[in-house]
Amino acid sequence: MGMGSCCRSSRGPSATRHERHKPEETILYEIVANHLETFLSETREKHDRGLPNYVEKELREYLKRVIPEPRHDERNAAGSRGRRSI
């Protein structure tokens, strides 16, 4: 078995289809979305400075990371660029 054989990707009918990860459907996303403001205000009350700014920023950015799935015609156009039959 050559080294290249372990790294080949299958392009046939049995190839794994990529599906977009949907963070908005996870338990973590639901908890952060439903409890972030309460968590931040309680942290500020119990600790003089609260959380570092970068932590609050990351949590808020996490809630904004919902990326729409590309339309079918965009996937086909992107996949066929640069390929020509002879």
Secondary structure, DSSP 8 states (H G I E B T S, - for coil): --GGGGT----STTS-------GGGSHHHHHHHHHHHHHHHHHHHHSSS-S-HHHHHHHHHHHH-------HHHHHHHHHTT----
